[in-house]
């Protein structure tokens, strides 16, 4: 999984698609707001449904679990 971003959002590749979610940069990671997760174009710029959102959050937490830079969710 490739995760990139800025101080105000993170982009992550999930199953060949790109999702984006807003949040805030922390000293040791990123605090993400789960309700802001949405697909990036050209896929669909709508909010991700609850089932996919939970899968994406779980995958991102698992990906950053043993790293110095972690992604936290509200």
C-alpha positions in Angstrom: 0.0 0.0 0.0 1.4 3.4 -1.0 0.5 6.3 1.3 1.3 9.9 0.5 -0.1 13.3 1.5 0.4 16.7 3.0 -0.2 18.3 6.3 -4.0 18.4 5.7 -4.8 15.2 3.8 -3.5 11.7 3.0 -3.9 9.7 -0.2 -3.7 5.9 -0.1 -3.8 3.3 -2.8 -6.3 0.6 -2.0 -7.1 -2.3 -4.4 -5.9 -0.3 -7.4 -7.9 2.8 -6.5 -6.9 5.9 -4.7 -8.7 7.1 -1.6 -8.2 10.5 0.1 -9.1 11.6 3.6 -8.7 14.9 5.4 -7.0 15.3 8.8 -4.2 16.9 10.7 -0.5 16.2 10.8 0.9 15.2 14.2 4.5 15.0 15.4 4.6 11.2 15.0 1.8 10.6 12.5 -1.4 11.8 11.0 -4.9 12.1 12.6 -7.5 11.3 10.0 -11.2 12.0 9.9 -12.9 8.8 8.7 -16.1 10.6 7.5 -14.0 12.5 4.9 -12.7 9.4 3.0 -13.6 9.5 -0.7 -12.4 8.0 -3.9 -10.1 10.1 -6.0 -10.8 10.7 -9.7 -11.0 9.0 -12.2 -12.8 6.5 -10.0 -15.5 8.5 -8.2 -15.2 11.6 -6.1 -17.9 10.5 -3.7 -17.7 9.4 0.0 -16.7 5.8 0.4 -19.5 3.5 1.7 -19.3 2.2 5.3 -18.2 -1.3 4.4 -15.3 -0.2 2.2 -14.4 2.6 4.7 -14.0 0.0 7.5 -11.8 -2.2 5.3 -9.6 0.7 4.2 -9.2 2.0 7.8 -8.2 -1.5 8.9 -5.7 -1.9 6.0 -4.1 1.5 6.7 -3.8 0.9 10.5 -2.3 -2.5 9.7 0.2 -1.0 7.2 1.4 1.7 9.6 1.3 -0.5 12.8 5.0 -1.1 13.1 6.3 2.1 11.6 7.5 5.4 13.2 4.8 7.4 11.3 1.3 6.2 12.2 -2.1 7.1 11.0 -4.7 7.5 13.7 -8.5 7.6 13.2 -11.1 9.6 15.2 
